[in-house]
Structures are given as C-alpha cells and as structure tokens.
Amino acid sequence: MTASHLATADRSPVLSAAPESPTAVPTAVPAVGAAPRPASRRERPRVAVIGGGRNCEHEVSLATAASIRRALDADRWEVLGLTIGRDGVWHRVTDATPGAGADAPLGEGPADSLAAALTLLADCDLAFPAVHGPLGEDGTLAGLLELAGLPYVGAGVRGGALAMDKWATKLVAVACGLSVAPGRVVTAEEIDRLVWDGPVVVKPVAAGSSHGVTLVRAADRLRPALDAALALDDRVLVEEVVQGREVDIAVLRRADGTLLTGPALEIGVPAGRLFDTGLKYEGAPDFRVPAELPPAALASMERAARQLFAALGCDGVARFDFFVTAEGRLVLNEVNTTPGMTEHSQVPLMFAAVGLPYPRLLDDLLAGADRA
C-alpha cells in the first residue's frame, strides 16, 4: 500500500524524511553524571530498584522492576525495592507481598512519601530506575537522582527527555541524516482543521508501550483515535503509514565506556496490524533473534543506532525501533531509553543471543552506572 498522509486546511508543513545515507553525527555533549559519592564500605553495594510510576505504563514498570529484583545476584548486590504508586505515593517493596509487593506507603501523599524515599535512597550506593513513560523515563526520575547525588542506570535528564518526545527524536534523527515517517504534531486546538487524506498512525508524543496508538484506515475513525491519544498527552503525532518489517536493535554502554550492539530482533506482526498493546502483552509476542537482514542493512542499522545513542545523549542501554521496507530502506520509528527489561523482553533476548545472559546484563548496567 502506498503511504498516505494527513494535511491541515492551511497545509502546514510536515517533517520530511531525510536522505537515506547517513551524515556525520553531531557532536554530543556527554550526559551529566551524578555527583561523586564516598566509596561504599559494604561488601555488597545497595541498589535501589524503582518501579511503578504515575502513568499508563505503571503495570509494565512493576513487571520490569520485579524481574530486575529477582535476577540480581544476591551474593553481589543488596537490593532495596521502591514503587511509585499511580497516585504518586512512594512505597517500600517486599517481594513477599502478593502482586508486585508494595507494602505500607512511606507517607500519606506524594511529597512526604518522597521525602521518606529520599532518606532510604541516601543509604544506597546506586539506583536502577525501571519506571517507563512520563514522570520516569522522560528524565524526571533521572533529575531526582542527580539532585540526590546518587549514581543510576540509564540516560540522564537530557537523553531521557529527548528520546521520550517522539517528535524531538525525529528532529534529531533527521539532523543525523536518518529517515523517518513524515508526520506532524497536533494539539486539541488543531483537530477541527485536520483534513483526511488517507491512512495514518496516531500516537501520543510522549507515551510508551503503544498506549494510545491507533492505525486509522477510515476518516470516521480519525477523531476517536485523536481523542484517545490526547487523553494521554496534550500533543499527538500523526504520521504516514510505513509498510515494512518491524526490527529493533539495542546499544549498551559497558562499564569501560565501550559500546556493544546486540543482534537485531524482528517482531512478527500480522498483516494489517501494528505492534500494539494487545500484541505486546496479550499472549507471547513473536520475537525472532537474530532478524534475517542483509549484511549491508544490518550494518546501516547498527550505525544509525550508535549515531542516535550519541546524539540523544543515551546511556546504559537503549533500544532503537526501525521499519525495514521492501526496498531495504531503514525508517526510524522510536527510541526507548528505559526499554522493557524482564528476562523475556526484547533487549535481554538480544544480548542473551550473543552470550550476555540477563543477570550479567544487569550487572553490566550497574557497573556502568557506578563508573562515575
């Protein structure tokens, strides 16, 4: 199917795809690290694993955090579990509690429970944030840990904020010479000026796990899709439909500062569907590692992922999601700086395929966070 696009009555410009051949990466300022802390005298460093969050990805974040806590080597790490409730109240976690295990809250509201959580964090050596989505992955939690002077896994404030914003990510990608799906940002005030011009994908600018994402094939389904996306964000991205295979790749910064690229992973998606929330979490997703790609296409994908890792200011591990068209063209879909991190998520599966099993991957990430 030929890609179509959505326009406005005044024909406001949209973001155009850049030429496919990559250009040099803009020089990236290294992500700011946490302030140095005194060396721990503990035999096992204490790690705060933070899950939950005040957003639509709360349950996914609980699963990620619980999986990390269970997989960390108890002979090497002392683990403190913290959960941010949907209401913003912080809890201390005990895995003995059914469900995800949040015990009594640390306070009555977000502010006093956060103050209590900071007291617990002050007695930790480093943190492993596992909060996907807004008020977590978007740099918010990184900012809190920066202010607390606590080393942490993953992207800093700038990298998290840029990558969480799908529109900003596309602008950076185009500046790097990478291809993206043409599209535009829409707010609630602009909805009535939109003119239907064929199938589009509608998604919140800053949300994850495919929440609020809709493939719109008919004009009468556009407004409900926009309303669903606007319920999660005040800006919506409307993009042309890209026909192609969905292929992911991950970049890991190891403790010595070197970058390791995992094998590409293809997501088996039924014809006419997106890799939406249903396919992700209802049943077993069809992940194929390694993805069958021509060597030139794989090399281009690795190069593009490393370019964006540097340009966005990523750290720890980040996942880069692409479409690969029938002609072999790579089109960036999005970047995840706090990707799903259960043992069966894409990133751990990729690195396990090259001999880096899940517990060792977590050890690598923590060692990288503590290198500052």
MOLINVEN-V797088 format. One line per field, one symbol per residue. phi: phi as a letter, one per 40 degrees, with the letter a starting at -180 (. if undefined). psi: psi as a letter, one per 20 degrees, with the letter a starting at -180 (. if undefined). Layout:
phi = ???
psi = ???
This chain:
phi = .ccbabbbdcfccbccccdcccbccdcccdcccccdbdcccccbdcbccbbghcaccdccccccccccdccccccbbbbbcbbccdcgccbccbcccdgbgccdccacadcccccccccccccbcabbcbbcgdgaccgcccccccccgbdachccdcccccccccccdcccccccgccbcdaacbbdccdcccbcahdabbaccbabfgcgcbcbbbcccccccccccccbacbbbbbccbciccbbabbbccccgcbbbcccbcbcbddgbbccdcccbbgccccbbcccbcdcccccccccccdcdcccgcagbbbbbbbbcccgccbccabbcbcdbccbcdcdcccccbgbcddccccdcccccccc
psi = ppqrrprrhjlqqrpqqrqhpqaqpqpppqqprqqqqqpqjqhoqppoopacqmaijghghgggggggghhpohihqppppqpprhjipqqpppiipqcilpbpqirhrgghhgghhhgghhjrhrqnpkoqaqkehjighhgghghikoqqqaqagggggghhohghghggghhijqqrpqaqpprhiigiipppkrqrppqqhnrakjpjppooiqhiigghgggghiiiqiqppoqqppprqopqqqpporhjiqppprqqpqoopqpjrrmahghginaoqnpopqqoqqhhgghhggggghghgghikrrdqqpppqqorhijppopfrpoimrpkrhjrgghgghhikjnrghhggggghhhhih.
